C-alpha cells in the first residue's frame, strides 16, 4: 500500500504515515479508497496539529457537504465510505464521534466524507497525470468557471494558484473544478453529479464551443464516443499494444470522416499518442501529437496548463527525433503558455528552458559542421 523510493523518503513520511500504517494493516485485505485515506489523514492531523497546519485545517468548517442536495443513491454510496472510514481509523480512534479533540464536523464520518469528496483536489504530476488527492481548504473556497481567470498547478503536493489573464480590482478569482475539454452537456452533468450545482457561466450559457466539440454528424463520430470507455480501460490496465491497435483501427476507418476538431477524435488521438510513447514508436507518437496541437489551440484560446504540457510533450518527441528546429519552435510556444500557467520557477518550466537551450546549442553545432 505504501512504497518509498528510499529510506530517506520513508523517514520523512513516517510522522504522517505511522498512524496510517496500523490502520492499513488492520483493514487487510480490503483497501480503503483515496477519499477514506484522505479523511483519515485529516483526522490524524487534527489530533496532532502542527503550528503550520492547524489554522488551515480548521477552515474545513466553512465548507459545504451538500448532503441536502444529494440523491439517495449517492448518499448510500457515501454511507458505505463512512462505515469504511470508521472501521479504518478504529485502531487509532476507537470512538470517532466522541473524540472531543476534533472539531464537530470531523466527528461525524458521513458528513466528513461528504465534505472531503466535494472539496478535495486531484494532485497531478508534471505531465498532469493523476497521482493522488488532497485537501486545500482555502483554495476550495474559490468558485468555478468553465473559462476561469486562474489555474491551479502542483509542485509535489504544494498547490499553486496562478492568474492566466489580467484581473480587475475586486474581480472574483475563479478556477475550473473539472477538465473543461468537453461539451456543455457533459460539463454540466459532471458538475451537478460531483459538486451539486448547474453551471451558468458565460461559456456554458453561450455553448460557444459545442459546434466545434461535436463537429460532424453524430452517426459518424458516435462509434468513437462509444469506444472511448473501453480504450481508457486498456490504458488503465497498461495494455498499450491493444490500446494502440484499437485506436489506430478506429482512427483509420471511422475517424477518416470525422473532423480533427471533434472532441472524441481528439481524445482517441491522444490515447494513440500515449500508447505509442509507451511502446517506443516515436515517429507514430509525434505524428499523433502534432495532429492535436491546432485543436488544442482552438479549445484553449487563453493560457492553460493542458495546452502547455501538450506542446512540451510534442517538442520532446521532435527533439528526440532530431527535428531540432521544429522542437525549438514548439518549445517556444509551450514557454509562452507555461511562464504564465506554471511560472519560470516551476520545475516543468525549468526543464523546458533547458530543452530550449539544448536546441539552440545543437543548431549552432550543426551550422558549424
LOLUM-334434 format. One record per residue (C-alpha): residue number from 1; residue in one letter; y, x, z. Coordinates in steps of 0.05 Angstrom, whole numbers. Example, Ala and Ser with C-alpha at 12.3 -4.5 7.8 and 13.67 -1.06 7.14 Angstrom:
BEGIN
<site miza="1" fike="a" yy="-90" xx="246" zz="156"/>
<site miza="2" fike="s" yy="-21" xx="273" zz="143"/>
// end
This chain:
BEGIN
<site miza="1" fike="x" yy="0" xx="0" zz="0"/>
<site miza="2" fike="x" yy="48" xx="56" zz="16"/>
<site miza="3" fike="x" yy="46" xx="122" zz="-22"/>
<site miza="4" fike="x" yy="94" xx="181" zz="-17"/>
<site miza="5" fike="x" yy="109" xx="237" zz="-65"/>
<site miza="6" fike="x" yy="103" xx="289" zz="-9"/>
<site miza="7" fike="x" yy="103" xx="298" zz="67"/>
<site miza="8" fike="x" yy="179" xx="305" zz="69"/>
<site miza="9" fike="x" yy="188" xx="236" zz="39"/>
<site miza="10" fike="x" yy="136" xx="207" zz="85"/>
<site miza="11" fike="x" yy="170" xx="235" zz="147"/>
<site miza="12" fike="x" yy="238" xx="209" zz="123"/>
<site miza="13" fike="x" yy="209" xx="139" zz="114"/>
<site miza="14" fike="x" yy="169" xx="138" zz="178"/>
<site miza="15" fike="x" yy="223" xx="108" zz="223"/>
<site miza="16" fike="x" yy="223" xx="46" zz="178"/>
<site miza="17" fike="x" yy="150" xx="46" zz="159"/>
<site miza="18" fike="x" yy="116" xx="57" zz="227"/>
<site miza="19" fike="x" yy="121" xx="-17" zz="247"/>
<site miza="20" fike="x" yy="103" xx="-40" zz="178"/>
<site miza="21" fike="x" yy="42" xx="6" zz="176"/>
<site miza="22" fike="x" yy="9" xx="-31" zz="233"/>
<site miza="23" fike="x" yy="24" xx="-98" zz="201"/>
<site miza="24" fike="x" yy="-4" xx="-78" zz="134"/>
<site miza="25" fike="x" yy="-69" xx="-54" zz="166"/>
<site miza="26" fike="x" yy="-76" xx="-118" zz="206"/>
<site miza="27" fike="x" yy="-69" xx="-162" zz="144"/>
<site miza="28" fike="x" yy="-120" xx="-125" zz="101"/>
<site miza="29" fike="x" yy="-150" xx="-142" zz="52"/>
<site miza="30" fike="x" yy="-94" xx="-191" zz="40"/>
<site miza="31" fike="x" yy="-30" xx="-163" zz="10"/>
<site miza="32" fike="x" yy="38" xx="-191" zz="31"/>
<site miza="33" fike="x" yy="88" xx="-209" zz="-24"/>
<site miza="34" fike="x" yy="152" xx="-169" zz="-33"/>
<site miza="35" fike="x" yy="192" xx="-224" zz="-1"/>
<site miza="36" fike="x" yy="148" xx="-225" zz="61"/>
<site miza="37" fike="x" yy="153" xx="-150" zz="68"/>
<site miza="38" fike="x" yy="228" xx="-152" zz="59"/>
<site miza="39" fike="x" yy="236" xx="-207" zz="111"/>
<site miza="40" fike="x" yy="193" xx="-167" zz="159"/>
<site miza="41" fike="x" yy="234" xx="-104" zz="148"/>
<site miza="42" fike="x" yy="296" xx="-144" zz="164"/>
<site miza="43" fike="x" yy="265" xx="-168" zz="229"/>
<site miza="44" fike="x" yy="245" xx="-97" zz="248"/>
<site miza="45" fike="x" yy="314" xx="-70" zz="232"/>
<site miza="46" fike="x" yy="348" xx="-124" zz="274"/>
<site miza="47" fike="x" yy="301" xx="-108" zz="333"/>
<site miza="48" fike="x" yy="322" xx="-35" zz="329"/>
<site miza="49" fike="x" yy="392" xx="-37" zz="299"/>
<site miza="50" fike="x" yy="428" xx="26" zz="279"/>
<site miza="51" fike="x" yy="503" xx="33" zz="284"/>
<site miza="52" fike="x" yy="508" xx="36" zz="208"/>
<site miza="53" fike="x" yy="466" xx="-25" zz="192"/>
<site miza="54" fike="x" yy="473" xx="-77" zz="247"/>
<site miza="55" fike="x" yy="540" xx="-106" zz="225"/>
<site miza="56" fike="x" yy="516" xx="-111" zz="153"/>
<site miza="57" fike="x" yy="450" xx="-144" zz="172"/>
<site miza="58" fike="x" yy="481" xx="-196" zz="215"/>
<site miza="59" fike="x" yy="522" xx="-223" zz="157"/>
<site miza="60" fike="x" yy="458" xx="-256" zz="133"/>
<site miza="61" fike="x" yy="480" xx="-313" zz="179"/>
<site miza="62" fike="x" yy="533" xx="-331" zz="127"/>
<site miza="63" fike="x" yy="482" xx="-342" zz="72"/>
<site miza="64" fike="x" yy="451" xx="-407" zz="48"/>
<site miza="65" fike="x" yy="376" xx="-422" zz="50"/>
<site miza="66" fike="x" yy="385" xx="-481" zz="1"/>
<site miza="67" fike="x" yy="327" xx="-517" zz="34"/>
<site miza="68" fike="x" yy="361" xx="-584" zz="28"/>
<site miza="69" fike="x" yy="364" xx="-578" zz="-48"/>
<site miza="70" fike="x" yy="294" xx="-552" zz="-59"/>
<site miza="71" fike="x" yy="237" xx="-592" zz="-89"/>
<site miza="72" fike="x" yy="178" xx="-608" zz="-44"/>
<site miza="73" fike="x" yy="134" xx="-564" zz="-87"/>
<site miza="74" fike="x" yy="179" xx="-504" zz="-76"/>
<site miza="75" fike="x" yy="183" xx="-519" zz="-1"/>
<site miza="76" fike="x" yy="108" xx="-519" zz="1"/>
<site miza="77" fike="x" yy="105" xx="-450" zz="-31"/>
<site miza="78" fike="x" yy="157" xx="-424" zz="18"/>
<site miza="79" fike="x" yy="119" xx="-453" zz="77"/>
<site miza="80" fike="x" yy="58" xx="-412" zz="56"/>
<site miza="81" fike="x" yy="101" xx="-349" zz="53"/>
<site miza="82" fike="x" yy="130" xx="-366" zz="122"/>
<site miza="83" fike="x" yy="59" xx="-372" zz="150"/>
<site miza="84" fike="x" yy="41" xx="-305" zz="120"/>
<site miza="85" fike="x" yy="105" xx="-274" zz="150"/>
<site miza="86" fike="x" yy="86" xx="-299" zz="220"/>
<site miza="87" fike="x" yy="16" xx="-271" zz="212"/>
<site miza="88" fike="x" yy="41" xx="-206" zz="183"/>
<site miza="89" fike="x" yy="91" xx="-189" zz="239"/>
<site miza="90" fike="x" yy="46" xx="-214" zz="295"/>
<site miza="91" fike="x" yy="25" xx="-143" zz="314"/>
<site miza="92" fike="x" yy="98" xx="-124" zz="327"/>
<site miza="93" fike="x" yy="130" xx="-192" zz="343"/>
<site miza="94" fike="x" yy="77" xx="-238" zz="374"/>
<site miza="95" fike="x" yy="127" xx="-294" zz="386"/>
<site miza="96" fike="x" yy="177" xx="-294" zz="329"/>
<site miza="97" fike="x" yy="212" xx="-359" zz="348"/>
<site miza="98" fike="x" yy="221" xx="-334" zz="420"/>
<site miza="99" fike="x" yy="249" xx="-266" zz="401"/>
<site miza="100" fike="x" yy="317" xx="-271" zz="434"/>
<site miza="101" fike="x" yy="339" xx="-203" zz="406"/>
<site miza="102" fike="x" yy="341" xx="-235" zz="337"/>
<site miza="103" fike="x" yy="397" xx="-279" zz="311"/>
<site miza="104" fike="x" yy="377" xx="-353" zz="306"/>
<site miza="105" fike="x" yy="369" xx="-351" zz="230"/>
<site miza="106" fike="x" yy="316" xx="-298" zz="235"/>
<site miza="107" fike="x" yy="273" xx="-332" zz="288"/>
<site miza="108" fike="x" yy="253" xx="-389" zz="242"/>
<site miza="109" fike="x" yy="206" xx="-359" zz="189"/>
<site miza="110" fike="x" yy="214" xx="-417" zz="139"/>
<site miza="111" fike="x" yy="290" xx="-412" zz="138"/>
<site miza="112" fike="x" yy="287" xx="-336" zz="137"/>
<site miza="113" fike="x" yy="240" xx="-333" zz="77"/>
<site miza="114" fike="x" yy="284" xx="-383" zz="40"/>
<site miza="115" fike="x" yy="346" xx="-341" zz="53"/>
<site miza="116" fike="x" yy="311" xx="-277" zz="31"/>
<site miza="117" fike="x" yy="285" xx="-307" zz="-35"/>
<site miza="118" fike="x" yy="353" xx="-337" zz="-52"/>
<site miza="119" fike="x" yy="395" xx="-276" zz="-35"/>
<site miza="120" fike="x" yy="354" xx="-214" zz="-49"/>
<site miza="121" fike="x" yy="369" xx="-166" zz="-106"/>
<site miza="122" fike="x" yy="317" xx="-136" zz="-152"/>
<site miza="123" fike="x" yy="321" xx="-60" zz="-145"/>
<site miza="124" fike="x" yy="313" xx="-23" zz="-211"/>
<site miza="125" fike="x" yy="305" xx="49" zz="-232"/>
<site miza="126" fike="x" yy="348" xx="86" zz="-283"/>
<site miza="127" fike="x" yy="311" xx="53" zz="-341"/>
<site miza="128" fike="x" yy="325" xx="-15" zz="-309"/>
<site miza="129" fike="x" yy="252" xx="-25" zz="-293"/>
<site miza="130" fike="x" yy="239" xx="-66" zz="-230"/>
<site miza="131" fike="x" yy="214" xx="-25" zz="-171"/>
<site miza="132" fike="x" yy="227" xx="-69" zz="-111"/>
<site miza="133" fike="x" yy="272" xx="-119" zz="-76"/>
<site miza="134" fike="x" yy="327" xx="-111" zz="-25"/>
<site miza="135" fike="x" yy="378" xx="-149" zz="15"/>
<site miza="136" fike="x" yy="452" xx="-131" zz="7"/>
<site miza="137" fike="x" yy="486" xx="-187" zz="46"/>
<site miza="138" fike="x" yy="558" xx="-171" zz="29"/>
<site miza="139" fike="x" yy="545" xx="-169" zz="-46"/>
<site miza="140" fike="x" yy="502" xx="-232" zz="-41"/>
<site miza="141" fike="x" yy="566" xx="-269" zz="-26"/>
<site miza="142" fike="x" yy="591" xx="-257" zz="-98"/>
<site miza="143" fike="x" yy="587" xx="-317" zz="-144"/>
<site miza="144" fike="x" yy="551" xx="-319" zz="-211"/>
<site miza="145" fike="x" yy="579" xx="-319" zz="-281"/>
<site miza="146" fike="x" yy="538" xx="-310" zz="-344"/>
<site miza="147" fike="x" yy="593" xx="-266" zz="-371"/>
<site miza="148" fike="x" yy="616" xx="-232" zz="-306"/>
<site miza="149" fike="x" yy="672" xx="-183" zz="-294"/>
<site miza="150" fike="x" yy="627" xx="-137" zz="-253"/>
<site miza="151" fike="x" yy="557" xx="-109" zz="-257"/>
<site miza="152" fike="x" yy="510" xx="-80" zz="-205"/>
<site miza="153" fike="x" yy="473" xx="-14" zz="-214"/>
<site miza="154" fike="x" yy="428" xx="25" zz="-167"/>
<site miza="155" fike="x" yy="426" xx="97" zz="-145"/>
<site miza="156" fike="x" yy="360" xx="99" zz="-110"/>
<site miza="157" fike="x" yy="366" xx="39" zz="-62"/>
<site miza="158" fike="x" yy="442" xx="42" zz="-59"/>
<site miza="159" fike="x" yy="473" xx="-16" zz="-96"/>
<site miza="160" fike="x" yy="539" xx="-3" zz="-131"/>
<site miza="161" fike="x" yy="587" xx="-57" zz="-156"/>
<site miza="162" fike="x" yy="627" xx="-36" zz="-217"/>
<site miza="163" fike="x" yy="681" xx="-73" zz="-257"/>
<site miza="164" fike="x" yy="668" xx="-76" zz="-332"/>
<site miza="165" fike="x" yy="737" xx="-102" zz="-352"/>
<site miza="166" fike="x" yy="807" xx="-106" zz="-325"/>
<site miza="167" fike="x" yy="810" xx="-155" zz="-266"/>
<site miza="168" fike="x" yy="875" xx="-191" zz="-248"/>
<site miza="169" fike="x" yy="901" xx="-192" zz="-177"/>
<site miza="170" fike="x" yy="866" xx="-246" zz="-136"/>
<site miza="171" fike="x" yy="816" xx="-259" zz="-193"/>
<site miza="172" fike="x" yy="747" xx="-274" zz="-165"/>
<site miza="173" fike="x" yy="695" xx="-218" zz="-173"/>
<site miza="174" fike="x" yy="632" xx="-244" zz="-206"/>
<site miza="175" fike="x" yy="563" xx="-217" zz="-223"/>
<site miza="176" fike="x" yy="504" xx="-246" zz="-261"/>
<site miza="177" fike="x" yy="446" xx="-266" zz="-217"/>
<site miza="178" fike="x" yy="398" xx="-263" zz="-277"/>
<site miza="179" fike="x" yy="387" xx="-227" zz="-342"/>
<site miza="180" fike="x" yy="435" xx="-264" zz="-388"/>
<site miza="181" fike="x" yy="399" xx="-247" zz="-453"/>
<site miza="182" fike="x" yy="371" xx="-318" zz="-462"/>
<site miza="183" fike="x" yy="391" xx="-386" zz="-486"/>
<site miza="184" fike="x" yy="437" xx="-431" zz="-445"/>
<site miza="185" fike="x" yy="379" xx="-477" zz="-431"/>
<site miza="186" fike="x" yy="336" xx="-420" zz="-404"/>
<site miza="187" fike="x" yy="392" xx="-390" zz="-363"/>
<site miza="188" fike="x" yy="409" xx="-457" zz="-331"/>
<site miza="189" fike="x" yy="335" xx="-472" zz="-317"/>
<site miza="190" fike="x" yy="325" xx="-404" zz="-283"/>
<site miza="191" fike="x" yy="389" xx="-411" zz="-241"/>
<site miza="192" fike="x" yy="371" xx="-482" zz="-220"/>
<site miza="193" fike="x" yy="300" xx="-461" zz="-201"/>
<site miza="194" fike="x" yy="317" xx="-398" zz="-163"/>
<site miza="195" fike="x" yy="389" xx="-409" zz="-139"/>
<site miza="196" fike="x" yy="395" xx="-485" zz="-139"/>
<site miza="197" fike="x" yy="458" xx="-496" zz="-179"/>
<site miza="198" fike="x" yy="475" xx="-516" zz="-250"/>
<site miza="199" fike="x" yy="517" xx="-462" zz="-283"/>
<site miza="200" fike="x" yy="584" xx="-487" zz="-310"/>
<site miza="201" fike="x" yy="613" xx="-420" zz="-332"/>
<site miza="202" fike="x" yy="650" xx="-417" zz="-397"/>
<site miza="203" fike="x" yy="592" xx="-381" zz="-431"/>
<site miza="204" fike="x" yy="544" xx="-438" zz="-414"/>
<site miza="205" fike="x" yy="592" xx="-496" zz="-427"/>
<site miza="206" fike="x" yy="611" xx="-468" zz="-495"/>
<site miza="207" fike="x" yy="539" xx="-448" zz="-513"/>
<site miza="208" fike="x" yy="574" xx="-398" zz="-558"/>
<site miza="209" fike="x" yy="514" xx="-352" zz="-568"/>
<site miza="210" fike="x" yy="459" xx="-404" zz="-575"/>
<site miza="211" fike="x" yy="465" xx="-405" zz="-651"/>
<site miza="212" fike="x" yy="451" xx="-330" zz="-652"/>
<site miza="213" fike="x" yy="398" xx="-332" zz="-597"/>
<site miza="214" fike="x" yy="358" xx="-386" zz="-632"/>
<site miza="215" fike="x" yy="375" xx="-367" zz="-704"/>
<site miza="216" fike="x" yy="327" xx="-395" zz="-755"/>
<site miza="217" fike="x" yy="282" xx="-456" zz="-754"/>
<site miza="218" fike="x" yy="241" xx="-468" zz="-691"/>
<site miza="219" fike="x" yy="179" xx="-477" zz="-733"/>
<site miza="220" fike="x" yy="188" xx="-405" zz="-756"/>
<site miza="221" fike="x" yy="204" xx="-370" zz="-691"/>
<site miza="222" fike="x" yy="163" xx="-416" zz="-647"/>
<site miza="223" fike="x" yy="99" xx="-374" zz="-653"/>
<site miza="224" fike="x" yy="138" xx="-313" zz="-629"/>
<site miza="225" fike="x" yy="162" xx="-350" zz="-567"/>
<site miza="226" fike="x" yy="92" xx="-377" zz="-552"/>
<site miza="227" fike="x" yy="61" xx="-308" zz="-558"/>
<site miza="228" fike="x" yy="110" xx="-272" zz="-511"/>
<site miza="229" fike="x" yy="78" xx="-291" zz="-444"/>
<site miza="230" fike="x" yy="11" xx="-263" zz="-467"/>
<site miza="231" fike="x" yy="43" xx="-199" zz="-494"/>
<site miza="232" fike="x" yy="84" xx="-190" zz="-430"/>
<site miza="233" fike="x" yy="18" xx="-197" zz="-392"/>
<site miza="234" fike="x" yy="-11" xx="-140" zz="-433"/>
<site miza="235" fike="x" yy="50" xx="-98" zz="-414"/>
<site miza="236" fike="x" yy="40" xx="-114" zz="-341"/>
<site miza="237" fike="x" yy="-33" xx="-91" zz="-348"/>
<site miza="238" fike="x" yy="-10" xx="-27" zz="-385"/>
<site miza="239" fike="x" yy="-55" xx="-46" zz="-444"/>
<site miza="240" fike="x" yy="-9" xx="-11" zz="-492"/>
<site miza="241" fike="x" yy="-55" xx="-9" zz="-553"/>
<site miza="242" fike="x" yy="-68" xx="-84" zz="-551"/>
<site miza="243" fike="x" yy="6" xx="-97" zz="-539"/>
<site miza="244" fike="x" yy="26" xx="-56" zz="-599"/>
<site miza="245" fike="x" yy="-26" xx="-88" zz="-644"/>
<site miza="246" fike="x" yy="-5" xx="-158" zz="-622"/>
<site miza="247" fike="x" yy="70" xx="-144" zz="-632"/>
<site miza="248" fike="x" yy="63" xx="-109" zz="-699"/>
<site miza="249" fike="x" yy="18" xx="-163" zz="-727"/>
<site miza="250" fike="x" yy="67" xx="-219" zz="-708"/>
<site miza="251" fike="x" yy="129" xx="-180" zz="-730"/>
<site miza="252" fike="x" yy="100" xx="-164" zz="-798"/>
<site miza="253" fike="x" yy="75" xx="-235" zz="-811"/>
<site miza="254" fike="x" yy="114" xx="-289" zz="-774"/>
<site miza="255" fike="x" yy="172" xx="-242" zz="-758"/>
<site miza="256" fike="x" yy="188" xx="-227" zz="-831"/>
<site miza="257" fike="x" yy="220" xx="-295" zz="-838"/>
<site miza="258" fike="x" yy="259" xx="-292" zz="-772"/>
<site miza="259" fike="x" yy="328" xx="-261" zz="-764"/>
<site miza="260" fike="x" yy="332" xx="-197" zz="-724"/>
<site miza="261" fike="x" yy="383" xx="-232" zz="-680"/>
<site miza="262" fike="x" yy="333" xx="-284" zz="-657"/>
<site miza="263" fike="x" yy="320" xx="-274" zz="-582"/>
<site miza="264" fike="x" yy="245" xx="-279" zz="-586"/>
<site miza="265" fike="x" yy="240" xx="-230" zz="-644"/>
<site miza="266" fike="x" yy="285" xx="-182" zz="-605"/>
<site miza="267" fike="x" yy="241" xx="-187" zz="-543"/>
<site miza="268" fike="x" yy="179" xx="-173" zz="-584"/>
<site miza="269" fike="x" yy="212" xx="-114" zz="-619"/>
<site miza="270" fike="x" yy="230" xx="-86" zz="-550"/>
<site miza="271" fike="x" yy="157" xx="-94" zz="-527"/>
<site miza="272" fike="x" yy="133" xx="-59" zz="-590"/>
<site miza="273" fike="x" yy="180" xx="-1" zz="-576"/>
<site miza="274" fike="x" yy="155" xx="3" zz="-504"/>
<site miza="275" fike="x" yy="83" xx="6" zz="-528"/>
<site miza="276" fike="x" yy="99" xx="60" zz="-580"/>
<site miza="277" fike="x" yy="133" xx="103" zz="-527"/>
<site miza="278" fike="x" yy="73" xx="97" zz="-480"/>
<site miza="279" fike="x" yy="25" xx="115" zz="-537"/>
<site miza="280" fike="x" yy="67" xx="173" zz="-563"/>
<site miza="281" fike="x" yy="81" xx="140" zz="-630"/>
<site miza="282" fike="x" yy="152" xx="168" zz="-633"/>
<site miza="283" fike="x" yy="170" xx="151" zz="-705"/>
<site miza="284" fike="x" yy="149" xx="79" zz="-696"/>
<site miza="285" fike="x" yy="185" xx="76" zz="-629"/>
<site miza="286" fike="x" yy="252" xx="99" zz="-657"/>
<site miza="287" fike="x" yy="244" xx="51" zz="-716"/>
<site miza="288" fike="x" yy="236" xx="-8" zz="-669"/>
<site miza="289" fike="x" yy="290" xx="17" zz="-623"/>
<site miza="290" fike="x" yy="342" xx="26" zz="-678"/>
<site miza="291" fike="x" yy="329" xx="-46" zz="-702"/>
<site miza="292" fike="x" yy="351" xx="-72" zz="-635"/>
<site miza="293" fike="x" yy="418" xx="-36" zz="-630"/>
<site miza="294" fike="x" yy="461" xx="-80" zz="-675"/>
<site miza="295" fike="x" yy="432" xx="-141" zz="-640"/>
<site miza="296" fike="x" yy="448" xx="-114" zz="-571"/>
<site miza="297" fike="x" yy="520" xx="-103" zz="-594"/>
<site miza="298" fike="x" yy="524" xx="-177" zz="-613"/>
<site miza="299" fike="x" yy="495" xx="-201" zz="-547"/>
<site miza="300" fike="x" yy="535" xx="-154" zz="-503"/>
<site miza="301" fike="x" yy="607" xx="-152" zz="-530"/>
<site miza="302" fike="x" yy="630" xx="-125" zz="-463"/>
<site miza="303" fike="x" yy="601" xx="-63" zz="-429"/>
<site miza="304" fike="x" yy="533" xx="-78" zz="-399"/>
<site miza="305" fike="x" yy="480" xx="-32" zz="-367"/>
<site miza="306" fike="x" yy="424" xx="-60" zz="-410"/>
<site miza="307" fike="x" yy="462" xx="-42" zz="-474"/>
<site miza="308" fike="x" yy="479" xx="28" zz="-449"/>
<site miza="309" fike="x" yy="408" xx="44" zz="-427"/>
<site miza="310" fike="x" yy="380" xx="19" zz="-493"/>
<site miza="311" fike="x" yy="427" xx="66" zz="-531"/>
<site miza="312" fike="x" yy="407" xx="123" zz="-485"/>
<site miza="313" fike="x" yy="333" xx="109" zz="-497"/>
<site miza="314" fike="x" yy="341" xx="108" zz="-573"/>
<site miza="315" fike="x" yy="384" xx="170" zz="-571"/>
<site miza="316" fike="x" yy="329" xx="208" zz="-533"/>
<site miza="317" fike="x" yy="278" xx="188" zz="-585"/>
<site miza="318" fike="x" yy="324" xx="211" zz="-642"/>
<site miza="319" fike="x" yy="336" xx="277" zz="-605"/>
<site miza="320" fike="x" yy="261" xx="288" zz="-594"/>
<site miza="321" fike="x" yy="250" xx="278" zz="-669"/>
<site miza="322" fike="x" yy="305" xx="330" zz="-683"/>
<site miza="323" fike="x" yy="353" xx="279" zz="-713"/>
<site miza="324" fike="x" yy="407" xx="314" zz="-674"/>
<site miza="325" fike="x" yy="469" xx="285" zz="-708"/>
<site miza="326" fike="x" yy="442" xx="214" zz="-702"/>
<site miza="327" fike="x" yy="425" xx="227" zz="-629"/>
<site miza="328" fike="x" yy="494" xx="253" zz="-613"/>
<site miza="329" fike="x" yy="526" xx="192" zz="-645"/>
<site miza="330" fike="x" yy="480" xx="145" zz="-605"/>
<site miza="331" fike="x" yy="493" xx="184" zz="-541"/>
<site miza="332" fike="x" yy="568" xx="177" zz="-551"/>
<site miza="333" fike="x" yy="562" xx="102" zz="-559"/>
<site miza="334" fike="x" yy="520" xx="100" zz="-496"/>
<site miza="335" fike="x" yy="572" xx="140" zz="-457"/>
<site miza="336" fike="x" yy="629" xx="93" zz="-476"/>
<site miza="337" fike="x" yy="590" xx="39" zz="-441"/>
<site miza="338" fike="x" yy="558" xx="77" zz="-383"/>
<site miza="339" fike="x" yy="621" xx="111" zz="-360"/>
<site miza="340" fike="x" yy="643" xx="40" zz="-341"/>
<site miza="341" fike="x" yy="578" xx="8" zz="-320"/>
<site miza="342" fike="x" yy="550" xx="68" zz="-283"/>
<site miza="343" fike="x" yy="607" xx="117" zz="-274"/>
<site miza="344" fike="x" yy="608" xx="191" zz="-291"/>
<site miza="345" fike="x" yy="578" xx="209" zz="-223"/>
<site miza="346" fike="x" yy="515" xx="167" zz="-233"/>
<site miza="347" fike="x" yy="451" xx="208" zz="-246"/>
<site miza="348" fike="x" yy="438" xx="170" zz="-310"/>
<site miza="349" fike="x" yy="507" xx="186" zz="-337"/>
<site miza="350" fike="x" yy="500" xx="259" zz="-316"/>
<site miza="351" fike="x" yy="434" xx="261" zz="-355"/>
<site miza="352" fike="x" yy="469" xx="230" zz="-415"/>
<site miza="353" fike="x" yy="526" xx="281" zz="-413"/>
<site miza="354" fike="x" yy="475" xx="337" zz="-410"/>
<site miza="355" fike="x" yy="438" xx="309" zz="-471"/>
<site miza="356" fike="x" yy="504" xx="305" zz="-509"/>
<site miza="357" fike="x" yy="518" xx="378" zz="-493"/>
<site miza="358" fike="x" yy="448" xx="398" zz="-516"/>
<site miza="359" fike="x" yy="460" xx="363" zz="-582"/>
<site miza="360" fike="x" yy="526" xx="399" zz="-593"/>
<site miza="361" fike="x" yy="495" xx="466" zz="-577"/>
<site miza="362" fike="x" yy="437" xx="454" zz="-625"/>
<site miza="363" fike="x" yy="485" xx="432" zz="-680"/>
<site miza="364" fike="x" yy="524" xx="497" zz="-672"/>
<site miza="365" fike="x" yy="459" xx="537" zz="-674"/>
<site miza="366" fike="x" yy="436" xx="501" zz="-737"/>
<site miza="367" fike="x" yy="502" xx="516" zz="-772"/>
<site miza="368" fike="x" yy="496" xx="589" zz="-752"/>
<site miza="369" fike="x" yy="428" xx="593" zz="-785"/>
// end
